[in-house]
Amino acid sequence: MRKLKKIGLIVAGPLLGVMLSLSYSAIADKEAKPQLPLDDLRTFAEVFGKIKSDYVEPVEDKKLLTEAINGMLSGLDPHSAYLDADAFKDLQAGTQGEFGGLGIEVGMEDGFVKVVAPIEDTPAYKAGLKSGDLIMKLDDTPVKGMTLTDAVKRMRGKPDTKITLTVLRKGEAKPLTFVLTRAIIKTQSVKFKLAEPGFPYIRITQFQEHTGEDLAKALKTLREQNKESFQGLILDLRNNPGGLLNAGVGVSAAFLPKDELVVYTEGRGEEAKMRLTANPENYVRGGARADYLRDLPADLKTLPIVVLVNGGSASASEIVAGALQDHKRAVIMGTQTFGKGSVQTILPMNNGAAIKLTTARYFTPKGRSIQAKGIVPDIIVEEATVNTQDHGAMLREADLTRHLSNPKDGEEPVVVPAPAPAEENKQEPAPAPADDKEQKDKPAAPIEPGSKADYQFNQALNLLKGLHILQRK
């Protein structure tokens, strides 16, 4: 689509940058000629001069100007940021599904680096880091006073080198220490299996450049394995921080009738006002590429679906969940999502750097803004596992300093409780592990999503099979 080709839209969680589109253009009123605030610029120049002449140590002009730019952008909202040349390259690498580091998505909160979510199958994930953790030291260096860019640079490094993270975690009496070994992070966007005959399970970890195509391939592979039509499908978007907007549209389009509205955006500029439908021009990247959804089985448009979400499901994940919920194409199950309803555009600069600027809010097909609210599941099913991380400590958009307001504040979402379980189908939750000191001090191993130990997954499967589900208290 014309607008989508002209701008690079990112709908990721509150992190320095994991996803981006490869074509960009500024969203601005090109006819407008902004009037420069001369008095304020004189004040800026005066402060600049005072620092240069009176600060206790000499400071380079470039450092002062870079920090001024950082402050100008970070003061807007949690997602706008200045990306130097190195950070910009890392951002570009992220959309290809391969980058170096620890596999941790982070934001800045009260001067600390705050974990949004560890990426599956990465050093951070395997070490047991959780959403909501506050990183207070990187090796022996305190984080307080660092910019997010500086902190991310310190966490990145050559593969097979180690870094020690000192972490504050809610509920822990003392800081936790994690020793992580850096690695090349290769993220597999789409994972899939047959949970049972007739019931495919598909997990999307991030929305990357080829996520829609990978989903189509997964669905075809699963159909071949199943050898007949599906009875119901589980789409797992838990702890998915978002990514490319067109990938989210493509995933939604796989299950919606053609031309149904998936999401629309509203911003100040005309190019920030879009209506994206389940149409190839809105999700196929590159004019010469074919529609990867064109030969999927037709019954996918009516197949019963359960979408699993939690507090780590952000942005593009919320677009998919909101679209399928509004069109009554899926039952949304789990816990309330992150609540990031804004779109960022990457604007390259002449010096090789870029700025990531919030340019629009997005809305579900029925006009809901989820900014700082999130998607409320149709059926609330709590999960007390390391990997889904759904307790009160879970970081959400509304917790972030300077988060954008919701334009429809005052409209409270309706929560639909889970049905009461019948006695014959009642299931008891697994017993908690022994509460001894050794167990508490040792990070628990992550529970594999879609496994027998994954409580939310099992409740989704029960719902598709017509069994009652049990809410975990």
HUURRA-V838917 format. One record per backbone hydrogen bond with DSSP energy under -0.5 kcal/mol. NH is the residue of the N-H (numbers start at 1). CO is the residue of the C=O. E is the energy in kcal/mol with one decimal. If there is no record, write none. Layout:
nh->NH co->CO e->E
nh->NH co->CO e->E
This chain:
nh->5 co->1 e->-2.1
nh->6 co->2 e->-1.2
nh->7 co->3 e->-1.2
nh->9 co->7 e->-0.7
nh->10 co->344 e->-3.1
nh->11 co->243 e->-2.7
nh->15 co->13 e->-1.9
nh->16 co->106 e->-0.6
nh->28 co->26 e->-0.9
nh->30 co->28 e->-1.2
nh->32 co->29 e->-1.0
nh->34 co->32 e->-0.6
nh->36 co->34 e->-0.6
nh->38 co->36 e->-1.6
nh->41 co->37 e->-2.3
nh->42 co->38 e->-2.3
nh->43 co->39 e->-1.9
nh->44 co->40 e->-2.5
nh->45 co->41 e->-2.6
nh->46 co->42 e->-2.2
nh->47 co->43 e->-2.7
nh->48 co->44 e->-2.8
nh->49 co->45 e->-2.4
nh->50 co->46 e->-2.4
nh->51 co->47 e->-2.4
nh->52 co->48 e->-2.3
nh->53 co->49 e->-2.1
nh->54 co->50 e->-3.1
nh->55 co->51 e->-1.8
nh->64 co->60 e->-1.9
nh->65 co->61 e->-2.5
nh->66 co->62 e->-2.6
nh->67 co->63 e->-2.5
nh->68 co->64 e->-1.9
nh->69 co->65 e->-2.2
nh->70 co->66 e->-2.7
nh->71 co->67 e->-2.5
nh->72 co->68 e->-2.1
nh->73 co->69 e->-2.0
nh->74 co->70 e->-2.9
nh->75 co->71 e->-1.6
nh->76 co->73 e->-1.7
nh->77 co->73 e->-0.8
nh->80 co->77 e->-0.6
nh->81 co->356 e->-2.1
nh->83 co->354 e->-3.2
nh->84 co->82 e->-0.6
nh->88 co->84 e->-2.7
nh->89 co->85 e->-1.9
nh->90 co->86 e->-2.3
nh->91 co->87 e->-2.2
nh->92 co->88 e->-2.1
nh->93 co->89 e->-2.3
nh->94 co->90 e->-1.8
nh->95 co->91 e->-0.9
nh->95 co->92 e->-0.6
nh->96 co->92 e->-0.6
nh->96 co->93 e->-0.9
nh->97 co->94 e->-1.2
nh->98 co->93 e->-1.4
nh->99 co->185 e->-2.5
nh->101 co->183 e->-1.8
nh->105 co->117 e->-2.2
nh->106 co->104 e->-0.5
nh->107 co->114 e->-2.4
nh->109 co->112 e->-2.7
nh->112 co->109 e->-2.0
nh->113 co->135 e->-1.4
nh->114 co->107 e->-3.1
nh->114 co->112 e->-0.6
nh->115 co->133 e->-2.8
nh->116 co->105 e->-3.2
nh->117 co->105 e->-1.2
nh->119 co->103 e->-2.8
nh->122 co->119 e->-0.9
nh->124 co->102 e->-2.5
nh->125 co->119 e->-0.5
nh->126 co->122 e->-2.7
nh->127 co->123 e->-1.8
nh->128 co->124 e->-0.8
nh->128 co->125 e->-0.8
nh->129 co->124 e->-1.9
nh->132 co->115 e->-3.0
nh->133 co->130 e->-1.9
nh->134 co->168 e->-2.7
nh->135 co->113 e->-3.5
nh->135 co->133 e->-0.6
nh->136 co->134 e->-0.7
nh->136 co->166 e->-2.7
nh->137 co->166 e->-1.4
nh->138 co->141 e->-2.7
nh->139 co->137 e->-0.6
nh->139 co->164 e->-3.9
nh->141 co->138 e->-2.2
nh->142 co->140 e->-0.6
nh->143 co->136 e->-2.5
nh->144 co->136 e->-0.5
nh->146 co->143 e->-2.9
nh->151 co->147 e->-2.3
nh->152 co->148 e->-2.6
nh->153 co->149 e->-2.2
nh->154 co->150 e->-1.9
nh->155 co->151 e->-1.8
nh->156 co->152 e->-1.8
nh->160 co->182 e->-2.9
nh->161 co->158 e->-1.5
nh->163 co->180 e->-2.4
nh->165 co->163 e->-0.5
nh->165 co->178 e->-3.2
nh->166 co->137 e->-2.2
nh->166 co->164 e->-0.5
nh->167 co->165 e->-0.6
nh->167 co->176 e->-3.3
nh->168 co->134 e->-3.2
nh->172 co->169 e->-2.2
nh->176 co->167 e->-3.1
nh->178 co->165 e->-2.6
nh->180 co->163 e->-2.9
nh->180 co->178 e->-0.7
nh->182 co->161 e->-3.3
nh->182 co->180 e->-0.6
nh->183 co->101 e->-2.4
nh->185 co->99 e->-4.0
nh->185 co->183 e->-0.6
nh->186 co->184 e->-0.8
nh->187 co->97 e->-2.0
nh->187 co->185 e->-0.7
nh->189 co->187 e->-0.8
nh->191 co->203 e->-2.9
nh->193 co->201 e->-2.0
nh->195 co->193 e->-0.8
nh->195 co->199 e->-1.8
nh->196 co->199 e->-1.1
nh->199 co->196 e->-2.8
nh->200 co->232 e->-0.6
nh->201 co->193 e->-3.1
nh->202 co->234 e->-2.8
nh->203 co->191 e->-3.2
nh->204 co->236 e->-2.2
nh->205 co->189 e->-2.4
nh->205 co->203 e->-0.6
nh->206 co->189 e->-0.5
nh->207 co->242 e->-2.6
nh->208 co->206 e->-0.9
nh->209 co->95 e->-1.6
nh->211 co->208 e->-1.3
nh->214 co->210 e->-2.7
nh->215 co->211 e->-2.5
nh->216 co->212 e->-2.1
nh->217 co->213 e->-2.2
nh->218 co->214 e->-2.4
nh->219 co->215 e->-2.5
nh->220 co->216 e->-2.0
nh->221 co->217 e->-2.5
nh->222 co->218 e->-2.7
nh->223 co->219 e->-2.0
nh->224 co->220 e->-2.1
nh->225 co->221 e->-2.3
nh->226 co->222 e->-2.5
nh->227 co->223 e->-2.1
nh->231 co->198 e->-3.2
nh->232 co->198 e->-1.4
nh->233 co->304 e->-2.3
nh->234 co->200 e->-2.3
nh->235 co->233 e->-0.5
nh->235 co->306 e->-2.7
nh->236 co->202 e->-3.2
nh->236 co->234 e->-0.6
nh->237 co->235 e->-0.7
nh->237 co->308 e->-2.7
nh->240 co->237 e->-1.5
nh->241 co->205 e->-0.5
nh->241 co->239 e->-0.7
nh->243 co->11 e->-1.2
nh->244 co->207 e->-2.7
nh->245 co->9 e->-1.0
nh->248 co->244 e->-1.6
nh->249 co->245 e->-2.0
nh->250 co->246 e->-2.2
nh->251 co->247 e->-2.3
nh->252 co->248 e->-2.1
nh->253 co->249 e->-2.5
nh->254 co->250 e->-1.2
nh->255 co->252 e->-1.7
nh->256 co->252 e->-0.7
nh->259 co->278 e->-2.0
nh->260 co->257 e->-1.8
nh->262 co->276 e->-2.7
nh->263 co->276 e->-1.7
nh->264 co->363 e->-2.0
nh->265 co->274 e->-2.3
nh->266 co->361 e->-2.6
nh->268 co->359 e->-0.5
nh->272 co->269 e->-1.1
nh->273 co->270 e->-1.6
nh->274 co->265 e->-0.7
nh->274 co->272 e->-0.8
nh->276 co->263 e->-2.8
nh->277 co->275 e->-0.6
nh->278 co->260 e->-2.3
nh->279 co->277 e->-2.6
nh->282 co->279 e->-2.7
nh->283 co->279 e->-0.5
nh->283 co->280 e->-1.2
nh->284 co->280 e->-2.9
nh->285 co->283 e->-0.6
nh->286 co->284 e->-0.6
nh->289 co->286 e->-1.4
nh->292 co->290 e->-0.7
nh->294 co->291 e->-1.4
nh->296 co->293 e->-1.5
nh->300 co->297 e->-1.5
nh->301 co->298 e->-1.7
nh->302 co->299 e->-1.3
nh->303 co->299 e->-1.1
nh->306 co->233 e->-2.3
nh->307 co->331 e->-2.5
nh->308 co->235 e->-2.4
nh->308 co->306 e->-0.5
nh->309 co->333 e->-2.2
nh->313 co->310 e->-2.1
nh->314 co->240 e->-2.7
nh->314 co->312 e->-0.7
nh->316 co->11 e->-2.0
nh->317 co->314 e->-2.2
nh->319 co->315 e->-2.2
nh->320 co->316 e->-2.2
nh->321 co->317 e->-2.5
nh->322 co->318 e->-2.7
nh->323 co->319 e->-2.4
nh->324 co->320 e->-2.5
nh->325 co->321 e->-2.0
nh->326 co->322 e->-2.7
nh->327 co->323 e->-2.1
nh->328 co->325 e->-1.3
nh->329 co->324 e->-2.9
nh->330 co->324 e->-1.1
nh->331 co->305 e->-2.5
nh->332 co->330 e->-0.6
nh->333 co->307 e->-3.1
nh->333 co->331 e->-0.5
nh->334 co->379 e->-1.8
nh->335 co->309 e->-1.6
nh->337 co->375 e->-1.7
nh->338 co->313 e->-2.4
nh->341 co->339 e->-0.9
nh->343 co->360 e->-2.9
nh->344 co->10 e->-2.7
nh->345 co->357 e->-2.8
nh->346 co->8 e->-1.0
nh->347 co->345 e->-0.6
nh->347 co->355 e->-2.9
nh->348 co->346 e->-0.6
nh->349 co->353 e->-3.3
nh->352 co->349 e->-1.5
nh->354 co->83 e->-2.6
nh->355 co->347 e->-2.0
nh->356 co->81 e->-3.3
nh->357 co->345 e->-2.5
nh->357 co->355 e->-0.7
nh->359 co->343 e->-2.5
nh->360 co->343 e->-1.2
nh->361 co->266 e->-2.5
nh->362 co->341 e->-2.1
nh->363 co->264 e->-3.0
nh->364 co->368 e->-2.5
nh->365 co->262 e->-0.5
nh->367 co->364 e->-2.7
nh->370 co->362 e->-0.5
nh->370 co->368 e->-0.6
nh->372 co->339 e->-3.6
nh->373 co->370 e->-2.4
nh->374 co->370 e->-2.6
nh->376 co->374 e->-0.5
nh->377 co->375 e->-0.6
nh->378 co->332 e->-1.3
nh->379 co->332 e->-2.1
nh->380 co->416 e->-0.6
nh->381 co->334 e->-2.1
nh->381 co->379 e->-0.6
nh->385 co->383 e->-0.8
nh->389 co->385 e->-1.8
nh->390 co->383 e->-0.7
nh->394 co->391 e->-2.0
nh->397 co->338 e->-1.7
nh->398 co->338 e->-0.5
nh->399 co->396 e->-1.8
nh->400 co->397 e->-1.7
nh->403 co->400 e->-1.4
nh->407 co->405 e->-0.6
nh->409 co->406 e->-1.6
nh->411 co->408 e->-1.8
nh->412 co->410 e->-1.0
nh->415 co->413 e->-0.5
nh->416 co->377 e->-0.7
nh->416 co->414 e->-0.6
nh->417 co->415 e->-0.7
nh->425 co->422 e->-1.0
nh->426 co->422 e->-0.7
nh->426 co->423 e->-0.8
nh->436 co->434 e->-1.3
nh->440 co->436 e->-2.2
nh->441 co->437 e->-2.3
nh->442 co->438 e->-1.0
nh->443 co->441 e->-0.6
nh->451 co->448 e->-1.7
nh->454 co->451 e->-1.4
nh->455 co->453 e->-1.0
nh->458 co->454 e->-2.0
nh->459 co->455 e->-2.0
nh->460 co->456 e->-2.3
nh->461 co->457 e->-2.3
nh->462 co->458 e->-2.1
nh->463 co->459 e->-2.2
nh->464 co->460 e->-2.0
nh->465 co->461 e->-1.7
nh->466 co->463 e->-1.3
nh->467 co->462 e->-2.9
nh->471 co->469 e->-0.5
nh->473 co->471 e->-0.5
